[in-house]
Amino acid sequence: MTPPTRIPGQDAAPLQDEQRTRCEVWTRVMGYHRPVQSFNIGKRGEFDERVCFSERAGS
């Protein structure tokens, strides 16, 4: 169990893991969207190796 997470500036009580809603992660693969949980072992490995980045705004 992970410790409760506090978000600065929020008065809401923190949630324990068992109280949280499980979310489904989707990603775009080959032009269409699919849930990550349906990936085979190889595609799941590719997804786990992806690197997220943010682009700077153009000048």
mmCIF file of the N, C-alpha and C atoms, coordinates in Angstrom:
data_MODEL
# 
_entry.id   MODEL 
# 
loop_
_atom_site.group_PDB 
_atom_site.id 
_atom_site.type_symbol 
_atom_site.label_atom_id 
_atom_site.label_alt_id 
_atom_site.label_comp_id 
_atom_site.label_asym_id 
_atom_site.label_entity_id 
_atom_site.label_seq_id 
_atom_site.pdbx_PDB_ins_code 
_atom_site.Cartn_x 
_atom_site.Cartn_y 
_atom_site.Cartn_z 
_atom_site.occupancy 
_atom_site.B_iso_or_equiv 
_atom_site.pdbx_formal_charge 
_atom_site.auth_seq_id 
_atom_site.auth_comp_id 
_atom_site.auth_asym_id 
_atom_site.auth_atom_id 
_atom_site.pdbx_PDB_model_num 
ATOM 1   N N  . MET A 1 1  ? 0.846   -1.178 0.000   1.00 0.00 ? 1  MET A N  1 
ATOM 2   C CA . MET A 1 1  ? 0.000   0.000  0.000   1.00 0.00 ? 1  MET A CA 1 
ATOM 3   C C  . MET A 1 1  ? 0.890   1.238  0.000   1.00 0.00 ? 1  MET A C  1 
ATOM 4   N N  . THR A 1 2  ? 0.563   2.180  -0.857  1.00 0.00 ? 2  THR A N  1 
ATOM 5   C CA . THR A 1 2  ? 1.320   3.428  -0.899  1.00 0.00 ? 2  THR A CA 1 
ATOM 6   C C  . THR A 1 2  ? 0.717   4.408  0.097   1.00 0.00 ? 2  THR A C  1 
ATOM 7   N N  . PRO A 1 3  ? 1.519   5.325  0.619   1.00 0.00 ? 3  PRO A N  1 
ATOM 8   C CA . PRO A 1 3  ? 0.970   6.307  1.555   1.00 0.00 ? 3  PRO A CA 1 
ATOM 9   C C  . PRO A 1 3  ? 0.001   7.243  0.843   1.00 0.00 ? 3  PRO A C  1 
ATOM 10  N N  . PRO A 1 4  ? -0.939  7.831  1.599   1.00 0.00 ? 4  PRO A N  1 
ATOM 11  C CA . PRO A 1 4  ? -1.893  8.753  0.972   1.00 0.00 ? 4  PRO A CA 1 
ATOM 12  C C  . PRO A 1 4  ? -1.176  9.929  0.325   1.00 0.00 ? 4  PRO A C  1 
ATOM 13  N N  . THR A 1 5  ? -1.721  10.415 -0.764  1.00 0.00 ? 5  THR A N  1 
ATOM 14  C CA . THR A 1 5  ? -1.136  11.530 -1.498  1.00 0.00 ? 5  THR A CA 1 
ATOM 15  C C  . THR A 1 5  ? -1.877  12.812 -1.145  1.00 0.00 ? 5  THR A C  1 
ATOM 16  N N  . ARG A 1 6  ? -1.147  13.840 -0.802  1.00 0.00 ? 6  ARG A N  1 
ATOM 17  C CA . ARG A 1 6  ? -1.746  15.144 -0.509  1.00 0.00 ? 6  ARG A CA 1 
ATOM 18  C C  . ARG A 1 6  ? -1.431  16.085 -1.658  1.00 0.00 ? 6  ARG A C  1 
ATOM 19  N N  . ILE A 1 7  ? -2.415  16.817 -2.114  1.00 0.00 ? 7  ILE A N  1 
ATOM 20  C CA . ILE A 1 7  ? -2.225  17.802 -3.166  1.00 0.00 ? 7  ILE A CA 1 
ATOM 21  C C  . ILE A 1 7  ? -2.266  19.174 -2.511  1.00 0.00 ? 7  ILE A C  1 
ATOM 22  N N  . PRO A 1 8  ? -1.192  19.956 -2.660  1.00 0.00 ? 8  PRO A N  1 
ATOM 23  C CA . PRO A 1 8  ? -1.160  21.281 -2.036  1.00 0.00 ? 8  PRO A CA 1 
ATOM 24  C C  . PRO A 1 8  ? -2.354  22.130 -2.457  1.00 0.00 ? 8  PRO A C  1 
ATOM 25  N N  . GLY A 1 9  ? -2.966  22.813 -1.492  1.00 0.00 ? 9  GLY A N  1 
ATOM 26  C CA . GLY A 1 9  ? -4.080  23.702 -1.788  1.00 0.00 ? 9  GLY A CA 1 
ATOM 27  C C  . GLY A 1 9  ? -5.433  23.016 -1.808  1.00 0.00 ? 9  GLY A C  1 
ATOM 28  N N  . GLN A 1 10 ? -5.481  21.703 -1.601  1.00 0.00 ? 10 GLN A N  1 
ATOM 29  C CA . GLN A 1 10 ? -6.759  20.991 -1.574  1.00 0.00 ? 10 GLN A CA 1 
ATOM 30  C C  . GLN A 1 10 ? -7.082  20.576 -0.150  1.00 0.00 ? 10 GLN A C  1 
ATOM 31  N N  . ASP A 1 11 ? -8.352  20.718 0.228   1.00 0.00 ? 11 ASP A N  1 
ATOM 32  C CA . ASP A 1 11 ? -8.782  20.347 1.570   1.00 0.00 ? 11 ASP A CA 1 
ATOM 33  C C  . ASP A 1 11 ? -9.348  18.934 1.631   1.00 0.00 ? 11 ASP A C  1 
ATOM 34  N N  . ALA A 1 12 ? -9.477  18.265 0.495   1.00 0.00 ? 12 ALA A N  1 
ATOM 35  C CA . ALA A 1 12 ? -10.067 16.930 0.457   1.00 0.00 ? 12 ALA A CA 1 
ATOM 36  C C  . ALA A 1 12 ? -9.189  15.933 1.203   1.00 0.00 ? 12 ALA A C  1 
ATOM 37  N N  . ALA A 1 13 ? -9.838  14.959 1.819   1.00 0.00 ? 13 ALA A N  1 
ATOM 38  C CA . ALA A 1 13 ? -9.109  13.915 2.529   1.00 0.00 ? 13 ALA A CA 1 
ATOM 39  C C  . ALA A 1 13 ? -8.392  13.025 1.521   1.00 0.00 ? 13 ALA A C  1 
ATOM 40  N N  . PRO A 1 14 ? -7.173  12.600 1.829   1.00 0.00 ? 14 PRO A N  1 
ATOM 41  C CA . PRO A 1 14 ? -6.443  11.732 0.908   1.00 0.00 ? 14 PRO A CA 1 
ATOM 42  C C  . PRO A 1 14 ? -7.091  10.351 0.839   1.00 0.00 ? 14 PRO A C  1 
ATOM 43  N N  . LEU A 1 15 ? -6.912  9.663  -0.281  1.00 0.00 ? 15 LEU A N  1 
ATOM 44  C CA . LEU A 1 15 ? -7.485  8.334  -0.477  1.00 0.00 ? 15 LEU A CA 1 
ATOM 45  C C  . LEU A 1 15 ? -6.418  7.260  -0.359  1.00 0.00 ? 15 LEU A C  1 
ATOM 46  N N  . GLN A 1 16 ? -6.786  6.133  0.191   1.00 0.00 ? 16 GLN A N  1 
ATOM 47  C CA . GLN A 1 16 ? -5.925  4.954  0.210   1.00 0.00 ? 16 GLN A CA 1 
ATOM 48  C C  . GLN A 1 16 ? -6.071  4.255  -1.141  1.00 0.00 ? 16 GLN A C  1 
ATOM 49  N N  . ASP A 1 17 ? -5.138  3.358  -1.472  1.00 0.00 ? 17 ASP A N  1 
ATOM 50  C CA . ASP A 1 17 ? -5.175  2.664  -2.765  1.00 0.00 ? 17 ASP A CA 1 
ATOM 51  C C  . ASP A 1 17 ? -6.495  1.953  -3.007  1.00 0.00 ? 17 ASP A C  1 
ATOM 52  N N  . GLU A 1 18 ? -7.038  1.274  -1.999  1.00 0.00 ? 18 GLU A N  1 
ATOM 53  C CA . GLU A 1 18 ? -8.273  0.513  -2.184  1.00 0.00 ? 18 GLU A CA 1 
ATOM 54  C C  . GLU A 1 18 ? -9.496  1.409  -2.384  1.00 0.00 ? 18 GLU A C  1 
ATOM 55  N N  . GLN A 1 19 ? -9.392  2.701  -2.111  1.00 0.00 ? 19 GLN A N  1 
ATOM 56  C CA . GLN A 1 19 ? -10.497 3.642  -2.298  1.00 0.00 ? 19 GLN A CA 1 
ATOM 57  C C  . GLN A 1 19 ? -10.445 4.336  -3.665  1.00 0.00 ? 19 GLN A C  1 
ATOM 58  N N  . ARG A 1 20 ? -9.343  4.207  -4.354  1.00 0.00 ? 20 ARG A N  1 
ATOM 59  C CA . ARG A 1 20 ? -9.177  4.893  -5.635  1.00 0.00 ? 20 ARG A CA 1 
ATOM 60  C C  . ARG A 1 20 ? -9.905  4.159  -6.754  1.00 0.00 ? 20 ARG A C  1 
ATOM 61  N N  . THR A 1 21 ? -10.340 4.895  -7.766  1.00 0.00 ? 21 THR A N  1 
ATOM 62  C CA . THR A 1 21 ? -10.981 4.307  -8.933  1.00 0.00 ? 21 THR A CA 1 
ATOM 63  C C  . THR A 1 21 ? -9.905  3.903  -9.928  1.00 0.00 ? 21 THR A C  1 
ATOM 64  N N  . ARG A 1 22 ? -9.944  2.653  -10.357 1.00 0.00 ? 22 ARG A N  1 
ATOM 65  C CA . ARG A 1 22 ? -8.955  2.178  -11.330 1.00 0.00 ? 22 ARG A CA 1 
ATOM 66  C C  . ARG A 1 22 ? -9.292  2.777  -12.693 1.00 0.00 ? 22 ARG A C  1 
ATOM 67  N N  . CYS A 1 23 ? -8.305  3.363  -13.352 1.00 0.00 ? 23 CYS A N  1 
ATOM 68  C CA . CYS A 1 23 ? -8.550  3.967  -14.658 1.00 0.00 ? 23 CYS A CA 1 
ATOM 69  C C  . CYS A 1 23 ? -7.984  3.075  -15.761 1.00 0.00 ? 23 CYS A C  1 
ATOM 70  N N  . GLU A 1 24 ? -8.539  3.223  -16.929 1.00 0.00 ? 24 GLU A N  1 
ATOM 71  C CA . GLU A 1 24 ? -8.089  2.459  -18.085 1.00 0.00 ? 24 GLU A CA 1 
ATOM 72  C C  . GLU A 1 24 ? -7.278  3.394  -18.977 1.00 0.00 ? 24 GLU A C  1 
ATOM 73  N N  . VAL A 1 25 ? -6.067  2.990  -19.327 1.00 0.00 ? 25 VAL A N  1 
ATOM 74  C CA . VAL A 1 25 ? -5.179  3.811  -20.146 1.00 0.00 ? 25 VAL A CA 1 
ATOM 75  C C  . VAL A 1 25 ? -5.326  3.392  -21.606 1.00 0.00 ? 25 VAL A C  1 
ATOM 76  N N  . TRP A 1 26 ? -5.574  4.370  -22.477 1.00 0.00 ? 26 TRP A N  1 
ATOM 77  C CA . TRP A 1 26 ? -5.677  4.134  -23.916 1.00 0.00 ? 26 TRP A CA 1 
ATOM 78  C C  . TRP A 1 26 ? -4.539  4.860  -24.605 1.00 0.00 ? 26 TRP A C  1 
ATOM 79  N N  . THR A 1 27 ? -4.122  4.347  -25.740 1.00 0.00 ? 27 THR A N  1 
ATOM 80  C CA . THR A 1 27 ? -3.088  5.000  -26.526 1.00 0.00 ? 27 THR A CA 1 
ATOM 81  C C  . THR A 1 27 ? -3.396  4.810  -28.007 1.00 0.00 ? 27 THR A C  1 
ATOM 82  N N  . ARG A 1 28 ? -2.816  5.645  -28.818 1.00 0.00 ? 28 ARG A N  1 
ATOM 83  C CA . ARG A 1 28 ? -3.038  5.577  -30.266 1.00 0.00 ? 28 ARG A CA 1 
ATOM 84  C C  . ARG A 1 28 ? -1.972  4.685  -30.886 1.00 0.00 ? 28 ARG A C  1 
ATOM 85  N N  . VAL A 1 29 ? -2.408  3.634  -31.564 1.00 0.00 ? 29 VAL A N  1 
ATOM 86  C CA . VAL A 1 29 ? -1.495  2.694  -32.206 1.00 0.00 ? 29 VAL A CA 1 
ATOM 87  C C  . VAL A 1 29 ? -1.949  2.495  -33.640 1.00 0.00 ? 29 VAL A C  1 
ATOM 88  N N  . MET A 1 30 ? -1.060  2.733  -34.580 1.00 0.00 ? 30 MET A N  1 
ATOM 89  C CA . MET A 1 30 ? -1.359  2.501  -35.997 1.00 0.00 ? 30 MET A CA 1 
ATOM 90  C C  . MET A 1 30 ? -2.645  3.194  -36.452 1.00 0.00 ? 30 MET A C  1 
ATOM 91  N N  . GLY A 1 31 ? -2.869  4.414  -35.979 1.00 0.00 ? 31 GLY A N  1 
ATOM 92  C CA . GLY A 1 31 ? -3.994  5.207  -36.463 1.00 0.00 ? 31 GLY A CA 1 
ATOM 93  C C  . GLY A 1 31 ? -5.299  5.033  -35.725 1.00 0.00 ? 31 GLY A C  1 
ATOM 94  N N  . TYR A 1 32 ? -5.358  4.163  -34.736 1.00 0.00 ? 32 TYR A N  1 
ATOM 95  C CA . TYR A 1 32 ? -6.595  4.020  -33.974 1.00 0.00 ? 32 TYR A CA 1 
ATOM 96  C C  . TYR A 1 32 ? -6.264  3.865  -32.491 1.00 0.00 ? 32 TYR A C  1 
ATOM 97  N N  . HIS A 1 33 ? -7.232  4.064  -31.632 1.00 0.00 ? 33 HIS A N  1 
ATOM 98  C CA . HIS A 1 33 ? -7.023  4.026  -30.185 1.00 0.00 ? 33 HIS A CA 1 
ATOM 99  C C  . HIS A 1 33 ? -7.355  2.642  -29.635 1.00 0.00 ? 33 HIS A C  1 
ATOM 100 N N  . ARG A 1 34 ? -6.513  2.175  -28.704 1.00 0.00 ? 34 ARG A N  1 
ATOM 101 C CA . ARG A 1 34 ? -6.707  0.870  -28.072 1.00 0.00 ? 34 ARG A CA 1 
ATOM 102 C C  . ARG A 1 34 ? -6.352  0.964  -26.604 1.00 0.00 ? 34 ARG A C  1 
ATOM 103 N N  . PRO A 1 35 ? -7.024  0.174  -25.749 1.00 0.00 ? 35 PRO A N  1 
ATOM 104 C CA . PRO A 1 35 ? -6.635  0.143  -24.336 1.00 0.00 ? 35 PRO A CA 1 
ATOM 105 C C  . PRO A 1 35 ? -5.299  -0.593 -24.179 1.00 0.00 ? 35 PRO A C  1 
ATOM 106 N N  . VAL A 1 36 ? -4.434  -0.057 -23.355 1.00 0.00 ? 36 VAL A N  1 
ATOM 107 C CA . VAL A 1 36 ? -3.106  -0.636 -23.149 1.00 0.00 ? 36 VAL A CA 1 
ATOM 108 C C  . VAL A 1 36 ? -3.211  -2.053 -22.578 1.00 0.00 ? 36 VAL A C  1 
ATOM 109 N N  . GLN A 1 37 ? -4.212  -2.311 -21.762 1.00 0.00 ? 37 GLN A N  1 
ATOM 110 C CA . GLN A 1 37 ? -4.326  -3.638 -21.143 1.00 0.00 ? 37 GLN A CA 1 
ATOM 111 C C  . GLN A 1 37 ? -4.559  -4.748 -22.161 1.00 0.00 ? 37 GLN A C  1 
ATOM 112 N N  . SER A 1 38 ? -4.980  -4.411 -23.382 1.00 0.00 ? 38 SER A N  1 
ATOM 113 C CA . SER A 1 38 ? -5.218  -5.437 -24.397 1.00 0.00 ? 38 SER A CA 1 
ATOM 114 C C  . SER A 1 38 ? -3.971  -5.732 -25.240 1.00 0.00 ? 38 SER A C  1 
ATOM 115 N N  . PHE A 1 39 ? -2.860  -5.055 -24.974 1.00 0.00 ? 39 PHE A N  1 
ATOM 116 C CA . PHE A 1 39 ? -1.634  -5.270 -25.741 1.00 0.00 ? 39 PHE A CA 1 
ATOM 117 C C  . PHE A 1 39 ? -1.035  -6.644 -25.448 1.00 0.00 ? 39 PHE A C  1 
ATOM 118 N N  . ASN A 1 40 ? -0.383  -7.229 -26.467 1.00 0.00 ? 40 ASN A N  1 
ATOM 119 C CA . ASN A 1 40 ? 0.372   -8.457 -26.229 1.00 0.00 ? 40 ASN A CA 1 
ATOM 120 C C  . ASN A 1 40 ? 1.701   -8.090 -25.567 1.00 0.00 ? 40 ASN A C  1 
ATOM 121 N N  . ILE A 1 41 ? 2.497   -9.083 -25.201 1.00 0.00 ? 41 ILE A N  1 
ATOM 122 C CA . ILE A 1 41 ? 3.739   -8.838 -24.458 1.00 0.00 ? 41 ILE A CA 1 
ATOM 123 C C  . ILE A 1 41 ? 4.686   -7.909 -25.216 1.00 0.00 ? 41 ILE A C  1 
ATOM 124 N N  . GLY A 1 42 ? 4.843   -8.108 -26.522 1.00 0.00 ? 42 GLY A N  1 
ATOM 125 C CA . GLY A 1 42 ? 5.751   -7.276 -27.316 1.00 0.00 ? 42 GLY A CA 1 
ATOM 126 C C  . GLY A 1 42 ? 5.303   -5.834 -27.396 1.00 0.00 ? 42 GLY A C  1 
ATOM 127 N N  . LYS A 1 43 ? 4.029   -5.621 -27.686 1.00 0.00 ? 43 LYS A N  1 
ATOM 128 C CA . LYS A 1 43 ? 3.504   -4.258 -27.796 1.00 0.00 ? 43 LYS A CA 1 
ATOM 129 C C  . LYS A 1 43 ? 3.532   -3.570 -26.431 1.00 0.00 ? 43 LYS A C  1 
ATOM 130 N N  . ARG A 1 44 ? 3.286   -4.318 -25.355 1.00 0.00 ? 44 ARG A N  1 
ATOM 131 C CA . ARG A 1 44 ? 3.344   -3.750 -24.006 1.00 0.00 ? 44 ARG A CA 1 
ATOM 132 C C  . ARG A 1 44 ? 4.772   -3.298 -23.690 1.00 0.00 ? 44 ARG A C  1 
ATOM 133 N N  . GLY A 1 45 ? 5.764   -4.087 -24.114 1.00 0.00 ? 45 GLY A N  1 
ATOM 134 C CA . GLY A 1 45 ? 7.160   -3.696 -23.919 1.00 0.00 ? 45 GLY A CA 1 
ATOM 135 C C  . GLY A 1 45 ? 7.496   -2.419 -24.664 1.00 0.00 ? 45 GLY A C  1 
ATOM 136 N N  . GLU A 1 46 ? 7.007   -2.292 -25.901 1.00 0.00 ? 46 GLU A N  1 
ATOM 137 C CA . GLU A 1 46 ? 7.226   -1.066 -26.674 1.00 0.00 ? 46 GLU A CA 1 
ATOM 138 C C  . GLU A 1 46 ? 6.585   0.128  -25.971 1.00 0.00 ? 46 GLU A C  1 
ATOM 139 N N  . PHE A 1 47 ? 5.375   -0.056 -25.461 1.00 0.00 ? 47 PHE A N  1 
ATOM 140 C CA . PHE A 1 47 ? 4.674   1.031  -24.773 1.00 0.00 ? 47 PHE A CA 1 
ATOM 141 C C  . PHE A 1 47 ? 5.451   1.468  -23.528 1.00 0.00 ? 47 PHE A C  1 
ATOM 142 N N  . ASP A 1 48 ? 5.956   0.503  -22.757 1.00 0.00 ? 48 ASP A N  1 
ATOM 143 C CA . ASP A 1 48 ? 6.701   0.822  -21.533 1.00 0.00 ? 48 ASP A CA 1 
ATOM 144 C C  . ASP A 1 48 ? 8.007   1.554  -21.820 1.00 0.00 ? 48 ASP A C  1 
ATOM 145 N N  . GLU A 1 49 ? 8.582   1.373  -23.026 1.00 0.00 ? 49 GLU A N  1 
ATOM 146 C CA . GLU A 1 49 ? 9.847   2.024  -23.383 1.00 0.00 ? 49 GLU A CA 1 
ATOM 147 C C  . GLU A 1 49 ? 9.656   3.423  -23.963 1.00 0.00 ? 49 GLU A C  1 
ATOM 148 N N  . ARG A 1 50 ? 8.423   3.824  -24.221 1.00 0.00 ? 50 ARG A N  1 
ATOM 149 C CA . ARG A 1 50 ? 8.181   5.155  -24.801 1.00 0.00 ? 50 ARG A CA 1 
ATOM 150 C C  . ARG A 1 50 ? 8.634   6.255  -23.847 1.00 0.00 ? 50 ARG A C  1 
ATOM 151 N N  . VAL A 1 51 ? 9.080   7.350  -24.417 1.00 0.00 ? 51 VAL A N  1 
ATOM 152 C CA . VAL A 1 51 ? 9.533   8.499  -23.641 1.00 0.00 ? 51 VAL A CA 1 
ATOM 153 C C  . VAL A 1 51 ? 8.582   9.657  -23.917 1.00 0.00 ? 51 VAL A C  1 
ATOM 154 N N  . CYS A 1 52 ? 8.024   10.225 -22.860 1.00 0.00 ? 52 CYS A N  1 
ATOM 155 C CA . CYS A 1 52 ? 7.129   11.381 -23.011 1.00 0.00 ? 52 CYS A CA 1 
ATOM 156 C C  . CYS A 1 52 ? 7.959   12.660 -23.010 1.00 0.00 ? 52 CYS A C  1 
ATOM 157 N N  . PHE A 1 53 ? 7.535   13.629 -23.792 1.00 0.00 ? 53 PHE A N  1 
ATOM 158 C CA . PHE A 1 53 ? 8.241   14.904 -23.842 1.00 0.00 ? 53 PHE A CA 1 
ATOM 159 C C  . PHE A 1 53 ? 7.244   16.012 -24.137 1.00 0.00 ? 53 PHE A C  1 
ATOM 160 N N  . SER A 1 54 ? 7.658   17.224 -23.863 1.00 0.00 ? 54 SER A N  1 
ATOM 161 C CA . SER A 1 54 ? 6.854   18.409 -24.165 1.00 0.00 ? 54 SER A CA 1 
ATOM 162 C C  . SER A 1 54 ? 7.665   19.301 -25.081 1.00 0.00 ? 54 SER A C  1 
ATOM 163 N N  . GLU A 1 55 ? 7.023   19.833 -26.097 1.00 0.00 ? 55 GLU A N  1 
ATOM 164 C CA . GLU A 1 55 ? 7.702   20.739 -27.012 1.00 0.00 ? 55 GLU A CA 1 
ATOM 165 C C  . GLU A 1 55 ? 7.571   22.165 -26.505 1.00 0.00 ? 55 GLU A C  1 
ATOM 166 N N  . ARG A 1 56 ? 8.618   22.931 -26.729 1.00 0.00 ? 56 ARG A N  1 
ATOM 167 C CA . ARG A 1 56 ? 8.554   24.350 -26.390 1.00 0.00 ? 56 ARG A CA 1 
ATOM 168 C C  . ARG A 1 56 ? 7.732   25.073 -27.438 1.00 0.00 ? 56 ARG A C  1 
ATOM 169 N N  . ALA A 1 57 ? 7.077   26.125 -27.022 1.00 0.00 ? 57 ALA A N  1 
ATOM 170 C CA . ALA A 1 57 ? 6.301   26.935 -27.964 1.00 0.00 ? 57 ALA A CA 1 
ATOM 171 C C  . ALA A 1 57 ? 7.251   27.615 -28.940 1.00 0.00 ? 57 ALA A C  1 
ATOM 172 N N  . GLY A 1 58 ? 6.851   27.709 -30.185 1.00 0.00 ? 58 GLY A N  1 
ATOM 173 C CA . GLY A 1 58 ? 7.674   28.368 -31.200 1.00 0.00 ? 58 GLY A CA 1 
ATOM 174 C C  . GLY A 1 58 ? 7.753   29.868 -30.967 1.00 0.00 ? 58 GLY A C  1 
ATOM 175 N N  . SER A 1 59 ? 8.822   30.473 -31.447 1.00 0.00 ? 59 SER A N  1 
ATOM 176 C CA . SER A 1 59 ? 8.967   31.925 -31.250 1.00 0.00 ? 59 SER A CA 1 
ATOM 177 C C  . SER A 1 59 ? 8.538   32.695 -32.465 1.00 0.00 ? 59 SER A C  1 
# 
